[in-house]
Amino acid sequence: MAEFVVSTVVEKLTDWITEEALLLEGVGDKVEQLRDKLQWMQSFLKDADAEQGKNERFRNWVSQIREVALDAEDVIETYIAEAASHSTWNIAAKLINLYWAGKKIGKIQSRVQNISSQKEHFGITGTAREVHEGTSASPNESLRWWRQTSPNIEEDDLVGLIEDTEALLRQLSTMEPRRRVVSIVGMGGLGKTTLAKKLYNHSDLKKQFDCRAFVYVSQDYRRRDTLQGIIVEVNPDCNIQDLKKLQEEELVLKLHQFLQEKRYLLVLDDIWETKVWDSLQSAFPNGKMGSKVMLTTRNKEVALYADAMSEPIEPQFLTQDESLELFRKKAFPETNEMPSNLEKLGREMMAKCGGLPLAVVVLGGLLSTKSKTEEEWTRVLQNIKWRLISEKDRVPAVLALSYNDLPFHLKSCFLYLGLFPEDSSISKRKLIHLWVAEGFLPQQGEEVAEGVAENCLNELIDRCMVQVGTLTSLGRVKTIRMHDLLRDFSVLKGNEECFLEIYGRHKFESPTPQRTKSRRLAIHVEDKRYVFLKRYAPYLRSLQFFKIGHAEIGFIYKDFKLLRVLDGVPAQSRALGAVGNLVQLRYLGLVNKSDFKHARSLKSWARFAFELPRSIGKLKNLLILKLENCIPDVIWKMKNLRHLFLSGTNPTNLRLDTLSNLRTLKNLGSGRWIEDGGLVNLTNLQRLKIVGLKEANLNSVFSNIEGLHCLESLSLEFRENESLPPPLRLSHFEHLRKLHLDGKIVKLPARREFPPNLIKLRLLNSYLDQDSIRKLERLPNLQMLLLGAYSFDCKKLVCRRRFPQLRILHIEDMRNLELIVKASAMKKITDLKVSRCSGVSIKFHGDRYFRNVELLDNSSVELSLRN
């Protein structure tokens, strides 16, 4: 995968040539020549992956290309960082920097020339694809052989899939006048092909269709072969030699004419792209009523493209018991029984497989050849990750297919997920911010960087490379997860490409010779000194602490000049004064350690809270800043800042009027910054949360945010004993979707005074009277209502009608309340959540369908559903 590294470096050099032309003055021509030479090498490496496993000379040559590309990136980025840090009057320092950069670039050019000449010296000519021709079967061809065995499989080899089988049977059995497409979608190794074969051989379906065909498509799709394969299966009497004489369009016509009067079932296994469907669908007529095409794919986009009206079936991972049942069949094929002394070890192995059928089958097949002793099985368990991922076997080969099909920017996004600890629930918002800071996202028209990042994440989800973890209350992705084997695969690939390293329980998870040249390092365990980090200083772009001890890490701020991401470091470090040296930082996340959080007195808290140095103002490239303590009034210098998360304890006289790129501002107290233009100039702001509001500030807040047309989420938290006075007019906020009000509301606005497109409303400490519910139920687009502590100052609430779009009702921290919902109110409600409540009675009249009802945190609730 040297092409991944080279293409990444080429893209960076191209960006620097155009964006940093002034800083590159004096070496710009050399950088451009170097870029062109690496670009030539990149074109050769297009098909290098398959050959590396077979040709030692070629593998060594490719490794040299990877290393010189990484060195070129280091030299040029270091030069840019040094040039940017020198003041305009320091001519001597600039000249010295330019001299040494020129010499280093010259040496790299010589190395590139030498590597280029070695290509002919080693007898490597043409492209990698040409080198590969005539060699033994490629990994893709091996997978084709594995999958193209007869579709007549044994029912005993199938485990689980009962619900999926029934759902597919229902779809395949419908009698509709036009041909329909039924799809099975899931990650590699999940059992899509097995499920498709099971349906293909189902006795009821055999009787239902006049003719059937099962063909394997794959990444190596050849239209002619696929068409011929279908024709031969649906019409065994045809002459194969005659078919070979026909043009492709003649094959399309012949198949179309044959199927025209038939009720047919065609299975297209392993389709990767929508253009494959485009090239075949004209051969599939409507046929007789009930004709079907069934396809399997790893990409949900392909399934929906083929038939948007058909709901794809997505097989679930095996349960622990189902995994063990399949494992027994493969590990003990003769008896299908597992000795009791091995069952515990077997279950531990199944946990590592994560319910992926292919991994279970491979592991079971391996252990069927081993002695059935606890010692032998323990050895396999201890090395299970290596056996499942590192061996040149079906599991890594199947996972590699999905990875290799990704464009380069999605490969970066996928590998990046390997930085997070195993079984992590990864915040979508944080991940998007990290991707934006890393800078490896492509420009997509006028789409902002965060939008591009979300598109990339959605594509990884559609390709089944990432799993949705949790959803927001309104059904959007909130967190994601990664299957353990895919995560292991990303770490392995990330190590190979010097993309990432993990410092974990076993120190470095996958040691490699080039480890210290890795661009990203994640720390998963505490360490006493972290001295091992020093050798990473010239190379590291991202350093993330998921756990951190009390060791002094001040050297990071002095030596790690190329860092773009620094997350999870203590805010109270004495060495933080040097943070201004990290001028390339795009993402800075500072956290408070336990000794800071448990300061013994308010005085000591204040001493810690104001420790952030003014040198933080030097970080002019910063895009995302997350703090849990106070910041001096230098933030106005960070004009590229896009997301600012504060603690709520910051001074209220900060200057913010220069931050026109800001999109998120959270937890800043109200104060002079509002009146001084700090709010009115934040014209790109989408999410705003102001805390500690006074009644006197409210008019200023609303008058200043009138021009913030991008605002989507607004949260206002008032000081204790402060109120929101009437009139409270929000109707001009057309883009505002979410509103959170924490404080006493003297008079709730009328319906026409609320944001017209409001879909989520949270009220807390508002002390509303019972008649206020009538105003809320008239909001036309409200989908979610959260009523918190003291939101209503009454013992009984009656919803008589309306709430036309409300789907989610969440009640929290309420006491002694009776809520009655009449039959004509909340007709679309599907989710009810009650948290930390006591003495609450909720009665629904009329027919209801609840998808989800949750009573959390010892809530004492009487719930009644009356028809």
Residue pairs with C-beta under 8 A, 6 or more apart in sequence:
1 49
1 493
1 496
1 497
2 45
2 48
2 62
2 63
2 65
2 66
2 69
3 42
3 45
3 46
3 48
3 49
4 408
4 411
4 497
4 499
5 66
5 69
5 70
5 497
5 498
6 38
6 41
6 42
6 45
6 65
6 66
6 69
7 42
7 408
8 408
8 412
8 440
9 38
9 69
9 70
9 72
9 73
10 35
10 38
10 39
10 42
10 69
11 408
12 73
12 77
13 31
13 32
13 34
13 35
13 38
13 72
13 73
13 76
14 35
16 24
16 31
16 76
16 77
16 80
17 24
17 28
17 31
17 32
17 35
20 80
21 28
23 79
23 80
23 83
23 84
24 31
24 76
24 79
24 80
26 98
26 102
27 76
27 79
27 98
27 101
27 102
27 105
30 102
30 105
30 106
30 109
31 76
31 105
33 109
34 72
34 105
34 108
34 109
34 112
37 109
37 112
37 113
37 116
38 69
38 72
38 112
40 116
41 65
41 112
41 115
41 116
43 127
44 119
44 127
44 128
45 62
45 65
45 128
46 127
46 128
46 129
47 127
47 128
47 129
47 132
48 58
48 62
48 128
49 404
50 128
50 132
50 138
50 139
50 140
51 58
51 128
51 131
51 132
51 135
52 58
52 59
52 62
53 59
53 139
53 392
54 135
54 136
55 131
57 122
57 123
57 124
58 122
58 124
58 128
58 131
61 115
61 118
61 119
61 122
61 124
64 115
64 118
65 115
66 497
66 498
67 514
67 517
68 108
68 111
68 112
68 115
70 498
70 517
70 539
71 108
71 111
72 105
72 108
74 538
74 539
74 562
75 101
75 104
75 105
75 108
76 101
76 105
77 562
77 584
78 101
78 538
78 561
78 562
79 97
79 98
79 101
81 561
81 562
81 583
81 584
82 97
82 561
83 94
83 97
83 98
84 583
85 561
85 581
85 583
86 93
86 94
86 97
119 125
124 131
125 131
132 138
137 145
139 397
139 400
140 218
140 219
140 220
140 401
141 220
142 397
143 218
143 394
143 397
143 398
143 401
144 216
144 218
144 220
146 394
147 193
147 216
147 218
147 269
147 270
148 216
151 197
151 200
151 201
151 214
151 267
152 201
153 194
153 197
153 198
153 201
155 198
156 329
157 194
157 329
158 194
158 198
159 318
159 322
159 323
159 325
159 326
159 329
159 357
160 316
160 318
160 319
160 322
161 191
161 194
161 195
161 198
161 315
164 184
164 195
164 313
164 315
164 316
165 195
165 198
165 199
167 313
168 182
168 184
168 195
168 199
168 294
168 313
169 199
169 202
169 204
169 205
171 180
171 182
171 292
171 310
171 313
172 182
172 199
172 205
172 208
172 265
172 292
172 294
173 204
173 205
173 208
173 290
174 180
174 290
175 289
175 290
176 289
176 290
177 286
177 289
178 286
179 284
179 285
179 286
179 287
179 291
179 292
179 293
180 291
180 292
180 293
180 307
180 309
180 310
181 292
181 293
181 294
181 295
181 303
181 306
181 307
181 310
182 292
182 293
182 294
182 295
182 307
182 310
182 313
183 294
183 295
183 296
183 297
183 302
183 303
183 306
183 307
183 310
183 312
183 313
184 192
184 195
184 196
184 294
184 295
184 296
184 297
184 312
184 313
184 314
184 315
185 192
185 296
185 297
185 298
185 299
185 300
185 303
185 312
185 313
185 314
185 464
186 192
186 298
186 314
186 315
186 464
187 298
187 356
187 402
187 464
187 465
187 483
187 486
188 298
188 358
188 398
188 399
188 401
188 402
188 464
189 356
189 357
189 358
189 359
189 394
189 395
189 398
189 399
189 485
190 315
190 317
190 356
190 357
190 358
190 464
191 315
191 357
191 358
192 269
192 270
192 296
192 297
192 315
193 269
193 270
193 296
194 357
195 296
195 313
195 315
196 214
196 267
196 269
196 294
196 296
197 214
199 205
199 294
200 212
200 214
200 265
200 267
200 294
205 265
206 212
208 263
208 265
208 290
209 262
209 263
209 264
209 265
209 290
209 291
209 292
210 262
210 263
210 264
210 288
211 233
211 234
211 235
211 259
211 262
211 264
211 265
212 233
212 234
212 264
212 265
212 266
212 267
213 229
213 230
213 233
213 234
213 264
213 265
213 266
213 267
214 233
214 267
214 269
215 226
215 229
215 230
215 233
215 266
215 267
215 268
215 269
216 269
216 270
217 226
217 268
217 269
217 270
217 271
217 272
217 276
218 270
218 272
219 270
219 272
219 401
219 404
219 405
221 271
221 272
221 273
221 276
223 248
223 279
223 280
224 248
224 251
226 268
226 280
227 248
227 251
227 252
227 255
227 280
227 283
228 240
228 243
228 244
228 251
230 255
230 266
230 283
231 238
231 243
231 251
231 254
231 255
231 258
232 238
232 240
232 243
234 255
234 258
234 259
234 262
234 264
234 266
235 258
243 251
243 254
246 254
251 283
252 282
252 283
255 283
255 284
256 282
256 283
256 284
256 285
259 283
259 284
259 285
259 287
259 291
260 285
260 287
261 287
261 288
262 287
262 288
262 291
263 287
263 288
263 289
263 290
263 291
264 287
264 291
264 292
265 291
265 292
265 293
265 294
266 284
266 292
266 293
266 294
267 293
267 294
267 295
267 296
268 280
268 293
268 294
268 295
268 296
269 295
269 296
270 296
270 297
270 298
271 277
271 295
271 296
271 297
271 302
272 297
272 298
272 299
272 302
272 405
273 299
273 302
274 301
274 302
274 305
274 306
276 302
277 295
277 302
277 305
277 306
281 306
284 291
284 293
285 291
293 306
295 302
295 303
295 306
297 303
298 402
298 463
298 464
299 462
299 463
299 464
300 312
300 314
300 461
300 462
300 463
300 464
301 459
301 462
303 310
303 312
304 312
316 355
317 354
317 355
317 356
317 483
318 326
318 355
318 356
318 357
318 360
319 355
320 347
320 350
320 351
320 355
322 355
323 350
323 353
323 355
323 360
324 338
324 343
324 346
324 347
324 350
326 357
326 360
326 361
326 364
327 338
327 346
327 349
327 350
327 360
327 363
327 364
328 336
328 337
328 338
328 346
328 364
329 336
329 364
330 360
330 361
330 363
330 364
330 365
330 367
330 368
331 338
331 346
331 363
331 364
331 365
331 367
331 368
332 338
332 368
333 368
338 346
339 372
341 374
342 372
342 374
342 377
345 374
345 377
345 378
345 381
346 377
348 381
349 363
349 377
349 380
349 381
349 384
350 360
352 381
352 384
352 385
352 388
352 484
353 359
353 360
353 363
353 388
353 485
354 483
354 484
354 485
356 483
356 485
358 394
358 395
358 398
359 388
359 395
359 485
362 388
362 393
362 394
362 395
363 380
363 384
363 387
363 388
366 380
366 387
367 377
367 380
370 376
370 377
370 380
380 387
385 488
388 395
388 396
388 485
388 488
389 395
389 396
389 399
389 485
389 488
389 489
389 492
390 396
390 492
395 485
396 489
399 485
399 486
399 489
400 489
402 463
402 464
402 465
403 411
403 414
403 465
403 489
403 493
405 463
406 414
406 463
406 465
409 440
409 441
409 442
409 456
410 456
410 459
410 460
412 438
412 440
412 499
413 435
413 440
413 441
413 456
413 457
413 460
414 460
414 465
414 466
414 490
415 490
415 493
415 494
415 497
415 499
415 500
416 431
416 434
416 435
416 438
416 500
416 520
417 426
417 431
417 466
417 482
417 487
417 490
418 487
418 490
418 491
418 493
418 494
418 500
418 502
419 500
419 502
419 520
419 522
419 542
419 544
420 426
420 482
420 487
420 522
420 546
421 504
421 522
421 524
421 546
422 484
422 487
423 481
423 484
424 481
424 482
425 469
425 470
425 479
425 480
425 481
426 469
426 479
426 480
426 481
426 482
427 478
427 479
428 454
428 457
428 477
428 478
428 479
428 480
431 453
431 457
431 480
432 450
432 453
432 454
432 457
433 450
433 587
433 623
433 624
433 643
434 565
434 567
434 587
435 441
435 453
435 456
436 449
436 450
436 453
436 586
436 623
436 624
436 642
437 564
437 565
437 586
437 587
437 623
437 624
438 541
438 542
438 564
438 565
438 586
439 564
439 586
441 449
441 452
441 453
441 456
442 452
443 452
444 451
444 452
444 455
447 455
449 642
450 642
450 663
457 466
457 477
457 480
458 477
460 466
461 467
461 468
461 477
461 480
465 486
466 480
466 481
466 482
467 480
467 481
467 482
467 483
468 477
468 480
468 481
469 477
469 478
469 479
469 480
469 481
470 478
470 479
471 477
471 478
472 478
473 760
473 784
473 808
473 810
473 831
474 759
474 760
474 783
474 784
474 808
482 490
491 500
491 502
491 509
491 510
492 510
493 499
494 500
494 501
494 518
494 520
495 501
495 509
495 510
495 512
495 515
495 518
496 512
498 512
498 514
498 517
498 518
498 519
498 539
499 518
499 519
499 520
500 518
500 519
500 520
500 521
500 522
501 508
501 509
501 510
501 515
501 518
501 520
501 521
501 522
502 508
502 509
502 510
502 521
502 522
502 524
503 521
503 522
503 523
503 524
503 525
503 527
503 532
504 524
504 525
505 524
505 525
508 515
516 535
516 536
516 539
517 539
518 536
518 539
518 540
519 539
519 540
519 541
519 542
520 540
520 541
520 542
520 543
520 544
520 565
521 533
521 536
521 540
521 542
521 543
521 544
522 544
522 546
523 530
523 543
523 544
523 545
523 546
523 547
523 548
523 568
524 546
524 547
525 547
526 547
526 548
526 549
527 549
527 551
528 549
528 551
529 551
530 549
530 551
530 553
533 543
533 553
533 555
533 556
534 555
534 559
536 543
536 560
537 555
537 559
537 560
537 561
538 562
539 562
540 560
540 562
540 563
541 562
541 563
541 564
541 565
542 563
542 564
542 565
542 566
543 556
543 560
543 563
543 565
543 566
543 567
544 565
544 566
544 567
544 568
545 567
545 568
545 569
546 568
548 568
548 569
548 570
548 593
550 593
550 595
552 573
552 574
552 575
553 569
553 570
553 573
553 575
554 573
554 574
554 575
554 578
555 575
556 563
556 566
556 569
556 575
557 575
557 576
557 577
557 578
557 579
557 581
557 582
558 575
558 578
558 581
560 566
560 582
561 581
561 582
561 583
561 584
562 584
563 582
563 584
563 585
564 584
564 585
564 586
564 587
565 585
565 586
565 587
566 582
566 585
566 587
566 588
566 589
567 587
567 588
567 589
567 626
568 589
568 591
569 589
569 590
569 591
570 590
570 591
570 592
570 593
570 596
571 590
571 591
571 592
571 596
571 611
571 612
571 627
571 628
571 629
572 592
572 593
572 595
572 596
572 608
572 611
572 629
576 590
576 611
576 612
576 613
577 613
577 615
578 615
579 588
579 613
579 615
579 616
579 619
580 613
580 615
580 616
580 617
580 618
580 619
581 618
582 619
583 618
583 619
583 620
583 621
584 621
585 619
585 621
585 622
586 621
586 622
586 623
586 624
587 622
587 623
587 624
588 619
588 622
588 624
588 625
588 626
589 624
589 626
590 612
590 626
590 627
590 628
590 629
591 628
592 608
592 628
592 629
596 608
596 629
599 605
599 607
599 608
608 629
609 629
609 630
609 649
610 629
610 630
610 632
611 629
612 627
612 629
612 630
612 631
612 632
613 632
614 632
614 634
616 631
616 632
616 634
617 632
617 634
617 635
617 637
617 638
618 637
619 638
620 637
620 638
620 639
620 640
621 640
622 638
622 640
622 641
623 640
623 641
623 642
623 643
624 641
624 642
624 643
625 635
625 638
625 641
625 643
625 644
625 645
626 645
627 645
627 646
627 647
628 647
629 647
629 649
630 647
630 649
630 650
630 651
631 646
631 650
631 654
633 651
633 653
633 654
633 655
635 641
635 644
635 654
635 655
635 656
635 659
636 654
636 655
636 656
636 657
636 658
636 659
637 658
638 659
639 658
639 659
639 660
639 661
640 661
641 659
641 661
641 662
642 661
642 662
642 663
642 664
643 662
643 663
643 664
644 659
644 662
644 664
644 665
644 666
644 668
645 664
645 666
645 667
646 666
646 667
646 668
647 667
648 667
648 668
648 669
648 691
648 692
649 669
650 668
650 669
651 671
652 668
652 669
652 670
652 671
652 672
652 673
652 692
653 671
653 672
653 673
654 668
654 673
654 678
655 673
655 676
655 678
656 662
656 665
656 673
656 678
656 679
656 681
656 682
657 676
657 677
657 678
657 681
658 681
659 681
659 682
660 681
660 682
660 683
660 684
661 684
662 682
662 684
662 685
663 684
663 685
663 686
663 687
663 710
664 685
664 686
664 687
665 682
665 685
665 687
665 688
665 689
666 687
666 688
666 689
667 689
667 691
668 689
668 690
668 691
669 690
669 691
669 692
670 690
670 691
670 692
670 693
670 694
670 697
670 701
671 697
673 679
674 697
674 700
674 701
674 704
675 700
679 701
679 704
679 705
679 708
680 704
680 705
680 707
682 688
682 708
683 707
683 708
683 709
683 710
684 710
685 708
685 710
685 711
686 710
686 711
686 712
686 713
687 711
687 712
687 713
688 705
688 708
688 711
688 713
688 714
688 715
689 714
689 715
689 716
689 717
689 740
690 701
690 715
690 716
690 717
691 717
692 717
692 718
692 719
693 701
693 716
693 717
693 718
693 719
693 722
693 743
694 718
694 719
694 722
695 718
695 722
695 723
695 724
695 725
698 724
698 725
701 716
702 729
702 730
705 711
705 714
705 733
706 732
709 734
709 735
710 735
711 733
711 735
711 736
712 735
712 736
712 737
712 738
713 736
713 737
713 738
713 739
713 740
714 733
714 736
714 738
714 739
714 740
715 739
715 740
715 742
716 724
716 740
716 741
716 742
716 743
717 740
717 742
717 743
718 724
718 742
718 743
718 744
718 765
719 743
722 743
722 744
723 743
723 744
723 745
723 746
724 741
724 743
724 744
724 745
724 746
724 766
725 746
726 746
726 747
726 749
727 747
727 749
727 753
728 745
728 747
728 748
728 749
728 753
729 749
729 753
730 736
730 739
730 749
730 753
730 754
730 755
731 752
731 753
731 754
731 755
731 756
733 755
734 755
734 756
734 757
735 757
736 755
736 757
736 758
737 755
737 757
737 758
737 759
737 760
738 758
738 759
738 760
738 761
739 754
739 755
739 758
739 760
739 761
739 762
740 761
740 762
740 764
741 762
741 763
741 764
741 766
742 764
742 765
742 766
742 788
743 764
743 765
743 766
744 765
744 766
744 767
745 763
745 766
745 767
745 768
748 766
748 768
748 772
748 775
748 776
749 775
750 775
751 775
751 778
751 779
751 780
754 779
756 780
756 781
757 781
758 779
758 781
758 782
759 781
759 782
759 783
759 784
759 805
760 782
760 783
760 784
760 786
761 776
761 779
761 782
761 784
761 785
761 786
762 785
762 786
762 788
763 786
763 787
763 788
763 791
764 788
764 789
764 790
764 791
765 788
765 789
765 790
765 791
766 790
766 791
766 792
767 790
767 791
767 792
767 793
768 791
768 792
768 793
769 792
769 793
769 794
770 792
770 794
770 796
770 797
770 798
772 792
773 792
773 797
773 798
773 799
774 800
776 782
776 785
776 803
777 799
777 800
777 801
777 802
777 803
777 825
778 802
779 803
780 804
780 805
781 805
782 803
782 805
782 806
783 805
783 806
783 807
783 808
784 806
784 807
784 808
784 809
784 810
785 803
785 806
785 808
785 809
785 810
786 810
786 811
786 812
787 809
787 810
787 811
787 812
787 814
788 812
788 813
788 814
789 812
789 813
789 814
791 814
792 817
794 817
795 816
795 817
795 818
796 817
796 818
796 819
796 820
797 817
797 818
797 819
797 820
798 820
798 822
799 819
799 820
799 821
799 822
799 825
799 826
800 822
800 824
800 825
801 822
801 824
801 825
802 824
802 825
803 825
803 826
803 829
804 827
804 828
805 828
806 826
806 828
806 829
807 828
807 829
807 830
807 831
808 829
808 830
808 831
808 832
808 833
809 826
809 829
809 831
809 832
809 833
810 832
810 833
810 834
810 835
811 817
811 819
811 833
811 834
811 835
811 837
811 840
811 842
812 834
812 835
812 836
812 837
813 835
813 836
813 837
814 837
814 840
815 837
815 838
815 839
815 840
816 838
816 839
816 840
817 837
817 839
817 840
817 841
818 840
818 841
818 843
819 840
819 841
819 842
819 843
820 843
820 845
821 829
821 842
821 843
821 844
821 845
822 845
822 846
823 845
823 846
823 847
824 846
826 844
827 846
829 848
829 850
830 849
830 850
830 851
830 852
831 850
831 851
831 852
831 853
832 842
832 850
832 852
832 853
832 854
832 863
833 852
833 853
833 854
833 856
834 840
834 842
834 854
834 855
834 856
834 859
834 861
835 854
835 856
835 857
835 859
836 856
836 857
836 858
836 859
837 859
837 860
837 861
838 859
838 860
839 860
840 859
840 860
840 861
840 862
841 861
841 862
841 864
842 861
842 862
842 863
842 864
843 864
843 866
844 864
844 865
844 866
845 866
846 866
846 867
847 867
848 865
850 865
853 863
855 861
855 863
